[in-house]
Amino acid sequence: MFRMLISGLRSINIKVFYTFMAICVIPVTLVFSPGAHLTLRYYHRRRGYGWWKALVATYRNHCIFGQTVIDKFAMYAGHKFRITYNGLELYRELCASDKPLLLLSAHMGCSEILGYSVHHDKPCNVLVYGGEKQSLMSYRRTSFSNSNIRMIPVGTATSHSDEIISALDNGEIISAFADRFMNANKVLVSTLHGFQVSLAKGPFSLATTRGIDVMMMSSMKEPDGSYSAFFTPLPYDRTLPKSQQRQQLADAYTTEIERLLAIYPLQWFNYSNIWICT
């Protein structure tokens, strides 16, 4: 299926795939996907939309998400997207240092697009779920081969935590998502849209234990099909106790998520329940 999609994207206009998905795939998804029901509740309960507006927002949200998925495969097929960068200078300055750097992302927009467009001056190690299909992992490795990026599988019995430590010891970049968690006993609580949410504790602990710089990396899809990339530093006071440092980072992280969602409200793609209260 991956090969067929990539082959088709080499010869067929990408908007044809967008249209097919919006008409034939998304309506079925809205009926049967648990993520669609969570998204409907997100717009109604967290954003305060009326039920009809929330339903329309959920449909449009899934259409944009589907487009970002197609865009990733279009990148495998050689398609180039126009990207406007915000904060890239500071990011490159931190990359020029011999110190490690932690890049945090969230499930909004399409951060993976940046992996194909930003060449990293030092190795960037992306933490990915180890249970993904090997065919997709293979496409990623091929596409990332010229960007100084490698993937480290996590979340399964074959996770490679020693590779993470080695990368930090070598002053490399670690890139991870922090808005989903696999162990409910290892979370941090922060606030998003005025409601408490659970975040993965691991990335924040990794940063504060090592005292390393942290940036939020996001790439949001624009109406014209281009992307806007954002590299935002997440500050924290390294003189405070570690628990307070972690909380500062978590709060800075959710503040940046909320800031971007105020601009791109339809690009919240975290189709899981991170909310503490229902």
ROBAKE-770914 format. One line per 10 residues: number of its first residue (from 1); their letters; for each residue x negated, y negated, z negated of N, C-alpha, C. Coordinates in pm, whole numbers, plus 50000, padded with zeros to 5 digits. Example, Ala and Ser with C-alpha at 12.3 -4.5 7.8 and 13.67 -1.06 7.14 Angstrom:
ROBAKE-770914
1) as) 48681 50569 49220 48770 50450 49220 48680 50330 49220  48715 50225 49292 48633 50106 49286 48710 49997 49213 .
end
This chain:
ROBAKE-770914
1) mfrmlisglr) 49918 50120 50000 50000 50000 50000 49914 49874 50000  49808 49876 49917 49717 49762 49913 49655 49737 50050  49608 49844 50115 49544 49830 50245 49642 49776 50350  49766 49824 50346 49866 49777 50441 49896 49629 50421  49908 49589 50294 49937 49449 50264 49823 49359 50310  49701 49398 50280 49586 49318 50320 49574 49311 50472  49598 49424 50538 49593 49425 50685 49699 49332 50743  49819 49336 50685 49926 49249 50734 49896 49103 50713  49833 49069 50601 49800 48930 50571 49692 48875 50664  49619 48963 50729 49519 48917 50826 49583 48872 50957 .
11) sinikvfytf) 49704 48919 50984 49764 48891 51115 49900 48822 51108  49964 48821 50990 50097 48764 50977 50091 48643 50884  50164 48539 50917 50168 48419 50834 50211 48453 50692  50142 48398 50596 50167 48431 50456 50309 48396 50413  50369 48294 50477 50504 48253 50440 50608 48360 50474  50578 48447 50569 50667 48558 50600 50676 48652 50480  50564 48676 50415 50562 48760 50296 50635 48692 50181  50615 48560 50167 50687 48485 50064 50839 48502 50082  50887 48486 50204 51030 48491 50232 51087 48630 50206  51017 48733 50254 51062 48870 50231 51072 48899 50082 .
21) maicvipvtl) 50972 48857 50008 50972 48881 49864 51089 48809 49796  51112 48681 49832 51217 48603 49768 51357 48660 49794  51376 48719 49912 51508 48769 49950 51530 48915 49909  51427 48997 49926 51445 49142 49910 51392 49199 49778  51294 49133 49720 51229 49191 49602 51275 49125 49472  51273 48992 49468 51301 48921 49344 51442 48948 49290  51549 48948 49372 51682 48977 49316 51689 49111 49243  51624 49213 49298 51623 49344 49233 51544 49337 49102  51433 49265 49107 51349 49251 48988 51426 49184 48875  51504 49083 48906 51578 49011 48803 51679 49100 48732 .
31) vfspgahltl) 51729 49201 48801 51828 49290 48742 51762 49394 48652  51650 49451 48696 51595 49568 48629 51471 49540 48544  51404 49427 48561 51279 49403 48490 51302 49346 48350  51246 49409 48246 51253 49351 48111 51187 49213 48104  51084 49192 48186 51016 49064 48188 51107 48952 48234  51199 48983 48327 51293 48881 48374 51387 48839 48262  51429 48934 48182 51518 48902 48070 51444 48817 47967  51318 48848 47943 51237 48767 47851 51218 48625 47904  51200 48614 48035 51181 48482 48095 51309 48399 48086  51423 48463 48108 51551 48393 48094 51566 48339 47952 .
41) ryyhrrrgyg) 51532 48421 47855 51539 48376 47715 51438 48266 47689  51322 48273 47753 51221 48168 47735 51276 48033 47778  51336 48027 47896 51387 47898 47944 51508 47852 47864  51590 47946 47819 51709 47907 47745 51676 47870 47599  51601 47957 47533 51578 47938 47389 51458 47850 47358  51352 47860 47437 51230 47784 47407 51228 47649 47476  51281 47644 47598 51280 47518 47674 51411 47442 47662  51514 47506 47607 51641 47439 47586 51726 47422 47710  51702 47502 47814 51782 47494 47935 51920 47556 47911  52022 47504 47982 52150 47572 47983 52136 47705 48057 .
51) wwkalvatyr) 52237 47793 48042 52223 47927 48097 52206 47926 48249  52282 47842 48320 52270 47840 48466 52134 47787 48508  52088 47677 48446 51957 47621 48478 51848 47722 48444  51865 47794 48332 51766 47895 48292 51760 48009 48394  51878 48049 48448 51881 48157 48547 51811 48114 48676  51838 47991 48721 51772 47940 48841 51621 47931 48819  51581 47883 48700 51439 47871 48668 51372 48008 48665  51443 48109 48616 51388 48245 48612 51366 48298 48753  51463 48275 48842 51447 48318 48981 51328 48247 49045  51320 48115 49030 51211 48039 49090 51077 48079 49028 .
61) nhcifgqtvi) 51076 48105 48899 50955 48150 48830 50903 48279 48892  50993 48374 48916 50951 48501 48973 50906 48486 49118  50968 48393 49190 50925 48368 49328 50782 48313 49331  50753 48218 49243 50619 48161 49239 50518 48265 49193  50557 48346 49094 50467 48452 49049 50436 48548 49163  50541 48587 49238 50520 48675 49352 50428 48613 49455  50440 48483 49476 50352 48414 49569 50207 48420 49523  50184 48403 49391 50046 48409 49342 49987 48549 49359  50072 48652 49345 50024 48789 49367 49987 48807 49514  50073 48760 49603 50042 48767 49745 49917 48688 49777 .
71) dkfamyaghk) 49902 48572 49713 49783 48489 49736 49655 48564 49701  49660 48642 49592 49540 48719 49555 49502 48820 49663  49603 48887 49718 49574 48982 49825 49533 48909 49953  49587 48789 49972 49545 48709 50088 49398 48672 50076  49350 48650 49953 49208 48623 49933 49125 48744 49972  49174 48865 49937 49105 48988 49979 49097 48996 50131  49201 48940 50197 49206 48944 50344 49128 48831 50408  49065 48746 50325 48982 48639 50379 49048 48503 50385  49170 48491 50334 49240 48362 50337 49175 48266 50237  49165 48140 50273 49108 48037 50187 49217 47938 50145 .
81) fritynglel) 49221 47906 50017 49317 47810 49966 49244 47681 49927  49311 47570 49950 49255 47442 49907 49274 47429 49756  49166 47397 49686 49170 47386 49541 49117 47250 49499  49192 47182 49414 49148 47056 49354 49099 47086 49213  48978 47043 49181 48917 47078 49053 48923 46962 48955  48955 46994 48831 48957 46898 48722 48869 46952 48609  48764 46877 48575 48674 46919 48469 48563 47011 48513  48544 47024 48645 48444 47117 48697 48302 47073 48659  48280 46942 48649 48145 46893 48617 48102 46940 48478  48192 46929 48380 48159 46974 48244 48137 47125 48242 .
91) yrelcasdkp) 48218 47197 48316 48201 47342 48324 48063 47377 48378  48022 47312 48484 47891 47341 48542 47779 47299 48448  47802 47194 48372 47701 47151 48274 47681 47258 48168  47792 47316 48121 47784 47423 48021 47722 47548 48081  47751 47573 48208 47692 47689 48275 47541 47674 48290  47495 47549 48303 47352 47525 48321 47273 47552 48193  47343 47557 48081 47277 47586 47953 47242 47734 47944  47146 47765 47857 47111 47905 47837 47195 47969 47727  47296 47896 47678 47383 47948 47573 47504 48017 47635  47562 48113 47565 47681 48181 47618 47801 48086 47618 .
101) llllsahmgc) 47901 48120 47697 48022 48039 47710 48142 48133 47715  48248 48096 47645 48372 48173 47649 48475 48096 47729  48528 48157 47834 48636 48100 47916 48766 48171 47880  48863 48095 47830 48992 48152 47797 49094 48115 47905  49178 48209 47939 49287 48186 48033 49417 48229 47968  49529 48192 48031 49661 48236 47988 49736 48286 48111  49844 48360 48086 49922 48414 48197 50014 48306 48252  49954 48212 48321 50027 48107 48391 49943 48067 48512  50011 48024 48619 49936 47994 48740 49868 48119 48792  49748 48101 48845 49672 48215 48901 49523 48190 48881 .
111) seilgysvhh) 49475 48216 48760 49335 48191 48729 49241 48274 48814  49288 48391 48860 49201 48480 48937 49154 48416 49068  49234 48322 49120 49196 48252 49243 49059 48188 49227  49029 48139 49106 48901 48071 49084 48784 48167 49095  48808 48295 49070 48700 48392 49080 48645 48404 49220  48728 48370 49320 48684 48381 49458 48632 48249 49514  48647 48141 49437 48613 48010 49491 48504 47937 49414  48482 47974 49288 48380 47907 49206 48261 48000 49189  48147 47960 49242 48026 48041 49223 47968 48010 49086  47945 48112 49009 47894 48094 48874 47741 48098 48877 .
121) dkpcnvlvyg) 47681 47997 48814 47535 47988 48813 47471 48094 48725  47548 48152 48636 47500 48265 48558 47611 48368 48551  47578 48492 48518 47679 48597 48525 47803 48566 48443  47919 48594 48505 48048 48576 48438 48112 48714 48423  48137 48753 48301 48192 48885 48270 48340 48871 48237  48425 48926 48324 48569 48912 48308 48623 49036 48238  48691 49015 48127 48752 49127 48055 48884 49162 48121  48897 49283 48170 49018 49328 48239 49069 49454 48173  49198 49477 48187 49258 49598 48131 49204 49721 48201  49147 49811 48124 49081 49927 48182 49174 50027 48246 .
131) gekqslmsyr) 49307 50011 48226 49401 50105 48282 49451 50069 48420  49398 49961 48480 49443 49922 48613 49399 50025 48718  49472 50028 48828 49441 50124 48934 49301 50099 48991  49230 50206 49018 49093 50194 49065 49084 50126 49201  49189 50141 49285 49187 50077 49416 49186 49925 49401  49266 49873 49306 49268 49729 49283 49135 49682 49225  49081 49759 49133 48951 49724 49074 48844 49721 49181  48852 49814 49277 48753 49818 49385 48761 49694 49472  48885 49650 49506 48901 49528 49585 48843 49409 49510  48866 49403 49381 48814 49292 49302 48661 49291 49303 .
141) rtsfsnsnir) 48602 49407 49282 48455 49412 49281 48398 49364 49413  48460 49405 49523 48412 49363 49655 48427 49213 49673  48542 49159 49633 48569 49017 49652 48483 48931 49562  48450 48983 49443 48371 48906 49347 48221 48919 49370  48181 49002 49465 48039 49037 49479 47950 48917 49504  48004 48813 49568 47923 48695 49598 47942 48582 49497  48014 48607 49389 48044 48502 49291 47975 48522 49158  47885 48619 49149 47813 48646 49023 47909 48686 48912  48014 48760 48949 48116 48803 48854 48116 48955 48845  48130 49006 48723 48150 49149 48705 48263 49170 48606 .
151) mipvgtatsh) 48325 49285 48610 48439 49315 48524 48398 49413 48415  48450 49385 48294 48428 49475 48180 48565 49527 48136  48590 49657 48146 48721 49711 48107 48738 49711 47955  48855 49672 47910 48888 49672 47768 49029 49727 47751  49066 49754 47627 49202 49796 47597 49229 49943 47611  49127 50022 47640 49145 50167 47652 49030 50236 47579  49036 50368 47578 48930 50445 47511 48796 50429 47581  48797 50384 47705 48671 50367 47781 48623 50222 47779  48671 50143 47683 48628 50003 47673 48478 49996 47650  48419 49883 47687 48275 49868 47682 48238 49747 47595 .
161) sdeiisaldn) 48263 49757 47465 48237 49645 47376 48088 49612 47369  48002 49714 47388 47859 49688 47385 47816 49598 47500  47886 49606 47614 47855 49519 47727 47888 49374 47695  47993 49352 47617 48029 49216 47577 47920 49156 47490  47875 49232 47393 47769 49184 47303 47641 49156 47381  47608 49246 47474 47487 49227 47555 47497 49101 47640  47616 49076 47697 47634 48956 47779 47615 48830 47696  47668 48829 47576 47652 48712 47488 47506 48694 47448  47439 48804 47420 47296 48797 47385 47213 48739 47499  47258 48762 47622 47186 48713 47740 47230 48573 47783 .
171) geiisafadr) 47318 48511 47702 47362 48376 47734 47456 48369 47853  47535 48474 47877 47624 48479 47993 47764 48429 47957  47854 48433 48054 47991 48387 48037 48082 48508 48011  48174 48492 47917 48280 48590 47895 48412 48522 47928  48492 48585 48012 48622 48530 48050 48732 48626 48005  48832 48572 47933 48935 48659 47876 49068 48586 47865  49176 48664 47862 49309 48613 47830 49331 48628 47680  49403 48532 47621 49427 48538 47477 49575 48530 47442  49662 48527 47543 49805 48510 47514 49882 48641 47518  49812 48753 47519 49874 48883 47499 49787 48962 47403 .
181) fmnankvlvs) 49849 49054 47331 49773 49135 47235 49820 49279 47244  49731 49370 47208 49764 49512 47210 49777 49569 47069  49718 49499 46972 49723 49544 46833 49792 49437 46750  49912 49466 46704 49991 49367 46630 49926 49330 46496  49828 49407 46454 49758 49377 46328 49639 49284 46349  49609 49253 46475 49495 49167 46505 49542 49049 46590  49619 48961 46526 49674 48845 46594 49650 48719 46513  49658 48606 46581 49660 48475 46518 49794 48411 46550  49844 48331 46458 49971 48263 46478 49946 48118 46514  50009 48072 46621 50003 47932 46659 50144 47888 46700 .
191) tlhgfqvsla) 50155 47770 46759 50286 47714 46793 50290 47675 46940  50399 47711 47007 50421 47675 47147 50567 47632 47162  50588 47512 47216 50723 47456 47230 50796 47449 47096  50720 47435 46988 50781 47424 46856 50814 47556 46790  50779 47668 46854 50807 47801 46799 50676 47874 46774  50675 47958 46672 50555 48033 46640 50534 48147 46741  50408 48166 46779 50371 48273 46872 50251 48349 46818  50238 48472 46862 50123 48556 46826 50024 48559 46942  49897 48539 46910 49791 48542 47010 49691 48651 46972  49618 48697 47072 49514 48797 47045 49403 48733 46962 .
201) kgpfslattr) 49370 48793 46851 49271 48737 46759 49128 48752 46812  49104 48858 46890 48968 48893 46931 48889 48781 46996  48940 48715 47102 48862 48610 47167 48823 48496 47074  48915 48457 46986 48886 48346 46895 48782 48388 46790  48791 48512 46744 48690 48562 46649 48554 48572 46715  48553 48615 46841 48428 48626 46915 48359 48490 46923  48436 48385 46952 48380 48251 46966 48327 48198 46834  48406 48211 46729 48367 48151 46602 48255 48229 46533  48253 48360 46551 48145 48440 46493 48011 48402 46552  48011 48375 46682 47888 48338 46752 47864 48187 46756 .
211) gidvmmmssm) 47968 48108 46726 47956 47963 46733 47932 47912 46874  48003 47969 46971 47977 47934 47111 48082 47837 47163  48050 47769 47273 48143 47676 47336 48257 47753 47402  48376 47689 47400 48495 47752 47455 48562 47655 47551  48602 47705 47667 48680 47626 47762 48805 47704 47802  48910 47629 47831 49032 47687 47888 49025 47671 48039  49045 47779 48111 49039 47779 48257 49175 47816 48313  49231 47727 48395 49364 47751 48452 49364 47709 48598  49450 47772 48677 49466 47736 48817 49614 47742 48851  49674 47626 48876 49818 47617 48893 49853 47593 49041 .
221) kepdgsysaf) 49957 47662 49086 49998 47654 49227 50079 47527 49251  50045 47457 49357 50115 47335 49395 50222 47365 49501  50322 47276 49515 50429 47301 49613 50381 47317 49756  50268 47256 49791 50218 47268 49928 50134 47393 49951  50125 47480 49850 50051 47604 49865 49908 47597 49817  49859 47478 49785 49724 47464 49732 49725 47492 49582  49608 47482 49518 49597 47504 49375 49525 47387 49309  49561 47362 49184 49489 47265 49101 49425 47342 48987  49292 47331 48977 49218 47403 48874 49185 47308 48760  49192 47359 48638 49165 47280 48519 49065 47353 48430 .
231) ftplpydrtl) 48955 47284 48397 48857 47334 48301 48861 47238 48182  48918 47284 48071 48941 47197 47955 48866 47251 47834  48777 47171 47773 48708 47219 47654 48803 47234 47536  48784 47338 47457 48864 47360 47337 48773 47337 47216  48787 47223 47150 48697 47191 47039 48736 47261 46909  48636 47283 46825 48661 47332 46690 48543 47293 46602  48569 47273 46474 48469 47227 46377 48393 47349 46324  48269 47363 46364 48192 47483 46328 48138 47479 46186  48166 47370 46114 48125 47362 45973 48233 47417 45880  48352 47439 45934 48462 47489 45852 48452 47640 45833 .
241) pksqqrqqla) 48525 47696 45736 48531 47841 45724 48581 47904 45853  48537 48027 45878 48569 48092 46004 48719 48101 46031  48799 48125 45929 48943 48135 45949 49001 48004 46000  48951 47892 45950 48999 47762 45996 48948 47731 46137  48827 47774 46166 48775 47757 46302 48862 47832 46402  48897 47956 46370 48982 48035 46459 49117 47967 46480  49172 47913 46371 49302 47847 46382 49294 47722 46468  49186 47645 46453 49167 47526 46536 49162 47563 46683  49089 47668 46714 49078 47712 46853 49213 47760 46907  49283 47838 46826 49414 47889 46870 49510 47773 46896 .
251) daytteierl) 49509 47674 46808 49599 47560 46824 49560 47476 46946  49430 47461 46970 49385 47387 47089 49425 47462 47216  49420 47594 47209 49458 47679 47322 49606 47663 47356  49693 47673 47256 49836 47661 47283 49874 47517 47321  49799 47419 47269 49824 47279 47309 49798 47260 47457  49690 47323 47508 49659 47312 47650 49763 47388 47734  49807 47502 47686 49914 47574 47757 50038 47487 47768  50076 47426 47657 50195 47342 47655 50180 47220 47746  50059 47164 47749 50034 47048 47836 50054 47085 47983  50001 47198 48024 50013 47239 48164 50156 47282 48199 .
261) laiyplqwfn) 50224 47346 48104 50361 47387 48131 50457 47269 48138  50417 47156 48078 50498 47034 48093 50491 46985 48237  50379 47013 48305 50362 46973 48445 50413 47081 48539  50392 47208 48501 50429 47321 48585 50520 47416 48506  50643 47374 48477 50729 47454 48388 50770 47590 48444  50756 47609 48575 50799 47735 48636 50686 47837 48645  50570 47807 48588 50455 47896 48605 50411 47964 48476  50507 47992 48388 50479 48072 48269 50504 48218 48305  50395 48295 48321 50406 48432 48371 50370 48536 48265  50386 48501 48139 50360 48598 48032 50488 48676 48006 .
271) ysniwict) 50505 48785 48079 50630 48861 48070 50625 48963 47956  50592 48911 47838 50594 48993 47717 50643 48905 47603  50680 48968 47495 50738 48893 47382 50629 48857 47282  50578 48735 47288 50477 48690 47193 50539 48604 47083  50669 48582 47091 50737 48494 46997 50765 48567 46865  50736 48501 46756 50752 48565 46625 50899 48568 46584  50971 48458 46610 51114 48455 46580 51191 48470 46710  51306 48535 46707 51383 48563 46829 51497 48464 46847 .
end
